[in-house]
């Protein structure tokens, strides 16, 4: 999937601004955090899905290290995909709840 030129420019601007405003070197990421980025990206690429727990963990980790290029690259690539999947999963859960309630209490 190709990105629109405007999206690439926005990503570059965010990175540049983050680097300019960051007076100190960002806190080092743990190996397991970087590994989780790779696991989630691979799941998205191969399976077009991500587990709820991994999605929450990876987004929290990216947010905690937002100034790092690893986080920014990950979010540029995966953020919208993860949010879309999480919203779809939530919709399915809510739909099943409604159907189950209807079966338990028919009108």
Helices and strands as residue ranges (DSSP letters): H 5-21, H 31-47, H 52-64, H 69-104
